[in-house]
């Protein structure tokens, strides 16, 4: 008889034929690595493997946890190798933050699978991380520091030692600081690895102690974050979508970008919930929905206001909730009255019937929940659109009910990350000590000759700005500057790294320690190093320590190991207060943290951002601090036939840049096995638009505007709304141009967010000269 060890340390029956497992030394005590780091909890196990049967090299988690119930069984096997299973928490920029088990055989990772003890992510991983070990052991991994020997962008480098690399970086920075001041250095990073140490850790301390320029990081959901910070009220536990009668996925394709949200939605639908998707594209989620509202890009605010008007006109609002727990309703109702259904239909491209049905269904569901994504936050008026959308659950009184409202999780700020910031921490209310640049406007920052001092050094980690920032050709022009000293820390020679002077090898997520806070669910997890770093790769926390030493910085932060930093951050943090202290995480691998307001946080008001706890339909803060007006309103896209009719005569189609199923922004953009799913850049357009241009599926086409030109293969499809062209986001350039060659670096109305779905373009057969 054989058993698996489940996530709670219990044994379950299993028919595995060949592995005998035993818990690691001390059975209930986690082992430690040579550096003293405790490995994941009691579920770290070793086993003796039969010499006669080799395990598959992938997805071995279930088999590898097989255990014999017969203590004598081991005697009949020729056990020769030690196999361990280490719990990691996925550090990708994904809301789910999955707990996973990595099977390690003699120091080599041989399998990765879902950790079935995790209540949300335990069933499976996603299409990307199922193939993670191919990424870990990809022959294209960088294994040593590199120094550029060819032209910028040519990708010609020679290997150097870490000592040489650190010394050269230090020498360059010292010279630049002496001549121009530290603000001539710009750190650039995002959530390519969203571990708290990797994404918010000692690298910040390093640059802030140096006095470098700051980076504003609003590229994903800056609008929603700004509103949450100001008004709160987006905090229904996403796991509670199962308790609702209607789920609205607004601007998010959860099947491709949050697969475990999709699991919960499927569960809710089995119980009778309806799924409505608001998305200009018939995404994988939209294809499975009960209703798909294919609105024009950037018109979400108009739809939200139109829905509000239907609810108000037809008496579908919860007047008692409005009276007791909100303020400013009359002013909002007056503003919404400008949005009769025919006007909403005209602006959004939806039919009046669709809008009416959605509004009535939403109001009458008991309750409805909205899960919105970054898709709707990539237009000029996205901040106001989120504000308008935020009013809907207050109107309907959905906040009264379990699961009703707006689902969101914000565990990252609970982790004590601010302790690694260094001086001038805005999260602590301290004024910034140096100038700042929005990451979306990197091209401007690198090419603006009037800047004083100019940006003379760029350090990039956890990001690939050549691909993911707006106005790509301007970014590339900046990166090509011969007087710009660029360092890139990454796993692969990305499009950005090809322009670097020094490239530093980074570890994959199974090669370093970190603390991971989910932004899709209320969990915080530990990520333990399952294997030693591949080659000479080092985590950016270690890079920060090396560079801090080279730059003579002596903050105690730089003397801490990663494990000490994790303890330091968690000590006294909100996470610790919510049960996710170091010991709990060390013991269990992950901890669910609770919203302080409980499962129905706003049933009786108590909205954290308002003066009196009422939900503010009319916000003084938005009027005075943000200058956007107190009442939500629709802001037309910056580039649309309505806002720029002259431009639309030359570029009549609206651009929609889409996240993809087999990559995460630009991560995995090069992994051969996943790229095989999309061997060519696929440019989708509606049959009506294709017919007007004589384009057929399979034709080579160019999408272009005044900023750039992207080549690909046409895919004529009714999945695309008429008048819209879809270009996938995040694909590596390979010497060409990507979706962001077409986007601008214009910022949205709030939170420094991008406008990647707010651009006009035209499409033509490739090779046809543009007139
Ligand atoms: S990318 Fe997302 S869904 Fe995939 S394993 Fe990581 S956290 Fe889970």
Boltz pocket constraint, residues with backbone or C-beta under 6 A from the ligand:
constraints:
  - pocket:
      binder: B
      contacts: [[A, 90], [A, 91], [A, 92], [A, 94], [A, 95], [A, 96], [A, 97], [A, 98], [A, 121], [A, 124], [A, 125], [A, 126], [A, 127], [A, 128], [A, 129], [A, 257], [A, 258], [A, 259], [A, 260], [A, 664]]
      max_distance: 6.0
